Amino acid sequence: MKLQTRYNYVNLATTVVVLLITGIIYYQAISWILTRQKDQDLKVEEQEIFEYVARNHHLPQTFESNDQQITFTEAKPGSIKREFINTDYYERWDRDKGFRHHKHRSDGEYESGRGLITSVTVSDKYYKILIVESKVETEDLIRLIFTITIAVILLLLLVLLITNRFILNRLWKPFYNIMKELRLFNIADTREIPKLETDIDEFAELNTVVVDMASKAKHDYKDLKIFTENASHELMTPIAVINSKLDTLIQTENFSERQSKLLNDLYSAVSRLNRLNQSLLLLVKIENRLLHERQQINLRELTEEMVMQFEEIFQDKELKVSYTLNDKEIYASPYLTEVLLSNLINNAIRHNYIGGEVVINLTGDSLVVQNTGNAAELNEEKIFTRFHKSSGSEGSGLGLTISKQICGNFGFSLKYSFEGVYHTFTVEF
C-alpha cells in the first residue's frame, strides 16, 4: 500500500470518528439546551398559576392550546413531588375549525412532550398540577440543526478527500520524480541524476543524498572497472609468458620422469589460473551488466551444437547421452547463452562417473540438465556460491555461480533438485 493511500485511510478514519463523536456531543448539547429552555417555559407557566391562585383563591380555567396542556387533579396532601418529566403530548387536528385541540383523544395522535408535575393548595384542597408542552417544534429544530451539521461534515469530508487527492499528489510529485530517476539509474551510464527544484526541505535533502550516492556509486564502479580490467590484463601477460616458457621447456629433451611430472603439474596449474582469471572477469561483467548485446536465439539449435562439441568428452568418459529438444526462442546474449549451456553440460560431465548418464530436455517452459553421480543430495544454497566445489573437482568453483548470474540477468531462474539417481539443474524461462 502506498504511503499516500495509507495516510488518506488513517486521516479519513480519524476524521470520521472525531466528527461522529463531536456530532453526538453536539446533538446532546443542543438537546440539553433546548430542554432547559422548555423547562424555563414550564416554570413561567407554573409561576403564573401560583400568582393567579394567590390573587383569586381558585384554580384558573383550563383552555385548549396548540402547544400546551394544563390539568388539575385533586390529590392527597403532600403526595406530589415536584419534577420535570418526558411524557406524551396528545393533539388532534380539527378540520372544520382549522386549529388543533386535545379534547377527543380518539381523533388525535400522540407526540413527544415535556411536562412539569407540581402542586397547589386552594381553599384547603390539595391539587396536582400537570403542565405539558409539545416538544415537536423543539425536536424539529434539533433535527434541522443536526441535518445541517451532518451536511457540513459530509462537505468537509468531500473537501478533505479532494484536497488529499490533488494537493498531496502535488506535494509528493518530487518524491515520485526521484523514484523515477532511481529506476532509470544505470551505474554504467554517464548520465547524472538531475537535481530537482522543490520547496519541501525533506525532498530536497532526499534528492541531494540520492545525487551524492549515485555519483559515489558511479565513481566507485569506474574505479572497480578500471582495476578489474587492469588486473585481468596484467595477469594475462605473465600467464601467457609462463605458458610460452612451459611450451618451450616441454619441447626440450632429456627430462626425467620426476621433472616431466613437475612440468605437467605446472602446466595444469597455469591453465587453471588462466580459466579462473577469465571466469572472474566474466562474472564481474555479468554482475555489472556490461554485456548488452541481445538477439533472438533458437535455443534448440544452440543446444544441439553444444552437445556435438562435447561429443568426444562424452565418449572418453563413456557417458550415455540422451536428449529431447523442442523449439524454443529466447531473447538473450548469444555469448552468455553459450556460456550457460557449456557450464551446465560441463558440470554434468565433471561430476559424473565412468559409464554414467546425462539427460537433457528442452521444453517451452524450461531447460533441464540431469546427470548421475554422487548418490548424496547436494546443498542448493552452497552449490551456487563462489568457489564452492567438491574435494576432487578440478574446476574453479565458479561455473554454477556464473550460470546463476546469467539466468538472473535474463530474468530466468536456475534451481537444483535430486530426483532418484539424477542431480537435476532446471532453468525456468
N, C-alpha and C positions, 0 to 999 in steps of 0.2 A: 504494500500500500504506500502511495506517495505521501510525503510529509504534508503537503498542502491538503490532500484529501483527509488525512487523519486530523489535521488541525481543524478543518471545516466540520468534521463529525463531532470532535470534542467541543468546539466552540458552539455549534448548533445545539448539542445536547445540554451543555451547561446553560445556554441562554434559555432554552425551553423550560428546564427545571426551575431556574430562577424566576422566570416570568410566571410560571404556574403557581409557585409558592407566593410570589408577590401578588398575583391576581386573587388567590384565595384570601390572603390577608387583607387586600384592598376591599374585596367583597364583604368580608366580615366587618371591617371598619365602617364602611358606608352603611351597612345594615344596622350596626350598633348605633351609629349617629342618628339615623332616621327613626329608629325605635325609641331612642331617648327623646327625640323631638315629639314623637307621638305621645310618649308618657307625659311630657310637659303639657300637651294639649288636654290630656285627661285630667291632670292636676288642676288646670284652669277651670275645667267644667265642674270638677268636684268642689272647688272653692266657690264657684257661683251658686251651686246648690246649697252649700252651707250658709252663704250670705242670704239667700232667699228665705231659707227656713228661719234664720235668726230674725229677719225683718217681719215675716208674715206668719210664723208659727204654724205652718202647714207645708206639706210637700208641694213642690212645683208640679204643674200639669205636664204630663208627658206628651210629646208630639213626634210626628214622624219626620225623619230627616234622611237626606240622601246618603249620608256617611256617618251617622251616629244613632245609637240606640241607648235609651236610659230606662231601666226597670227598677221598681221599688218593691221589695218583698218583706213582709213582716217576719221578724226572726226573734230568737231567744236572746235576751240581753247579754252582751259580752261574748257571743258565739262567733262573731265575724272578725276575721283577721284581715287587715288592710294589705292588699298585694296587687301587683300587676300580673296579668296572665295573657297568654296567647290562646285565643278561642276562635269560634266560628262567628261569622257575621252573616246574617240572613238578609237577602234582598229580593224584591220582586219588581218586575217592570210592568207598570200599568199602561197599557197601550192607549186606553181611552183618554186618560188624563195627561199622559206624556211625562210622568215622573215616577221615581222609584219609591216604594214604601215597603214596609216589613210586617204587614198585618196578617196576611194569609200565607202561612208557610207552605201550604200545599201547592201554591202557584209560583213559588220563588226558588232560589238556589242559595247554597252556602258558599261563602268566600272567606278568605283569611281576615281575621280581625285582632285588634289589641284591646284588652279590657282592663278596667280598674275595679276591684272589689273594695268597697268601703262601707261605712255605716253612719247612721244619723238617728238621733232621738227626737221625736216630735210628739208633744203632749203625752209624755210618759210612755210612748210606744217606740219600740226599737225596730228600725228598718235596715234591711240590707240593700245597698245601692250597687247596681252593676251598670257601669258605663262602658259601652263597646263602640269602638270606632273602626271603620273599614281600613284595611291595610292594602287595598288593591292599588290605590294611587302610589303608595309608598313602594310596593313591590314592583309596580310598573317603572317607577323612577330608578329603582335599584337595577332592574333588568336592562333598562336603557343605558345606564352608566356602565354596567358590566359588558353589554354588547359593544359599546363604543371602545371600552378598554380592550376587549378581545380583537376588535378590528385594528386598533393601534398596534397591538402586539403582533398580529399577523403581518401588518405592513412593515413593522420593524424587522421581523424575520426575513421578509422578502428583500428588503433593502440590504440586510446583512448578508444574505446569500449572494445577491448581485455584487455587492461590494467585495466579498471574498473571492468571487469568481473572476472579476475583472481587475480589481485593484491588486489583489495578491498575485495574479498572473503577471502583471506588470512589474511588481516588486521582485518576483522570483526570476524574471527574464535573464538578468545577468548570470544567475546560477546555472540556468539551463544552457546558456551560451558557453560557460566554462566547461560544462559536461560534454557539450558537443565538440569542443576543441580537444578534450581529453580522448574522446572516442576516435577522433581523426588523427590523434598523435601517433607518429611513427618515428621511432628513435633513429632510424636511418635516413629520415627525410631532413632536408636542410631548412625547411620552413619552420619558423619560430611561432610559438603560441602568442597571439597578439594581446596587448594589454587592453582591458575593457574600461570604458568610462562609465562609472556608476557613483551615485551619491551615497550608497549604503556602505558603511565602513567595513562590515563583516565580509561582504562580497568583494570589495576592493582588496582587502587583506588576503582573502582566499585566492583571488586572481594573481596577486603578487607571489604568493607561496607556490602556486602551480607553475607560473612562468619560471621562477627560480629553480624549482625542482626539475622541470623539463630541460632547462638549459644545462643544469649539472648532469642530468642523465645523458644528454647528448654528448657532453664533454667527456664523461667517463667512458661512454660507449666508443667514442672516437679514439680515446687513448687505448682502450682494450683491443679495439680492432687493429690499430697500428702495432700494438705489442704482439698480438697473435700472428699477424702477418709476418712481422719481423722475426719472431721466434721460429715460426714454421720455415721461413726462408733460410734462417741461419742454421736450423737443424738439418735441412735438406742438403746443404752443401757438405758438411762433414760426413753425413751418411753416404752421400754419393762418392766421396773420396774414399771412405772406408771400403765401400763395395768394390770400387775400381781396384784398390790395392789388393783386396782379398782375391778378386778375379785373377789378377796378375800373379799373385803368390801361389794360388792353386794350380796355375798352369806350369809352374816350375816343377822339376823332378826331384827325386831322391828325398821323399818325405817318409818318415817313419809312421807306423800305424797310430802312435800317440799324437804325433803332430797333425796328421790328417784329421783325427777326431777333434782336436782343439780348433783347427781351422773351420771344420764343419759347424761346430758349436758357435763360433764367432759369426759365421755367415748367417746362421739361423737367427741369432740374437739381433744382428743388424737388420735383417728382414723384418723381424717383429717390431723393432724400433721404428722402421720406416712406415709399417702399417699403422702403428699406434699414432705416429705423427699425423698421418693422413686422416685417420679416424677422428682424432681430436679436432683437427681443423674443420672437418666436415660437420662435426657435432656443433661447433661454435657457429658455423654458417647457418645451420638448420635452426638452432635456438634463436638466433637473431634475425631469421627470415631474410637472409641475404640472397637466396636463390629464388628469384621471382619468375623465371621462365616456366610457363604452363601452357598445355595444349591438350586436345582430345587424344586419348590413348586407348587403343584396343588392348585391354589387359590380357585377353586370351592369347593373342599373338605374341605379346611380350613374354608371357609365362612359358609358352612353348619354346621360345628362343632360349630362355634361361635354363630350362630343363635340358635342352640339347647341349648347352655349354658345359653342363655338369655331368654329361653322359659318361665321360672317361672316368671321372671320380667315382660315379656310381658303380662302374664295372670293377674298378680297383678294389673297392670295399665290398663287392659282391652284394650290393643292395638291390632289393626288389622295389622298383618304382612303378606306381600306378597313379594315374591322374584322370580326372573328369573336368573338362573345362568348357564352360558356357561363355557365350559372348557377353562382354561387359565393357562399357565405355566409361572412362573416368576423365576428369579434367584435373591434370596434375603435371608436375615436372617429370619429364622422361628420365632424367638422370637420377632423381631421388627415387622414382618408382623402381628403376633397375637396382639401386642400392637396397631397397626394401626387399625385393624378391630374392636378391643374392644373399642377403643376410639370413632370411628365413630358411632358404634351402640349404645354405652352408651350415646353419645351426642344426638342421635336421640330419645332415651328414656327419658333422663333427661329433655329435653326442649320440651316435648310433653305434651298433656293434656289427661285426662282420656277419653278413648274411641277413641283416635286418631289413626293415621295410620303411619306405617313405610314401605317404599318400598325400596327394594334392587335389583339392576340389575347389572349383571356382563357380559361384552362382551369381545371380543378380544382386544378392544381399551381402555376400561375404566371400573371403578367400581363406581356406583352411589348409594348413600345412601340418601333417601328423608324422611322427616318427617313433619307432621303437627305441628302447634304450634302457636306462636305469629304471628298475621297477618301482622306485620310490617317487612319490609326487613331489614336485618342486615348490618352493615358496614363491608365490606370484609376486609378492612385494619386493623380494630381493633380486629376482632374475632380471628385472628391468632397471636396476640401479647400476651406476657406472662401476666398471672394473670388477663386477661380480662374475665369478666363473668357477667351475669345478676344479678340483685339485689337479686333475690330469689334462686339463684343457690347454691347448697351445694358442688359443685366441687372446685378444686384447681385453675381453670383457666389456666391449663397447658395442658389439653388434646389435644386441636386443635393445640397448638404450637408444641407439641411433634409429632403429626401426620404430620404437615407441614415439620418438620425436617426429619422425617423418609422418606417421599416422596422425599425430596431433596437428601437424602443420596442414594436412589435407582435410582435417575435420573427420578423420576416421578414428576407430578405436581398436587397440590391439590387446587381446585377452589370452590368458593361458588357462588350460584345464588338462586334467589327466583322465582319459577315458579308456578304461580297460587296460590295454598294454601300450597305449599310444599317448605320447606327450603332444598336446594339440595347441597350436597357436592360430587364433582366429582374428582376421582383420575384418571388422564390420564397417561397411560403407555407410 
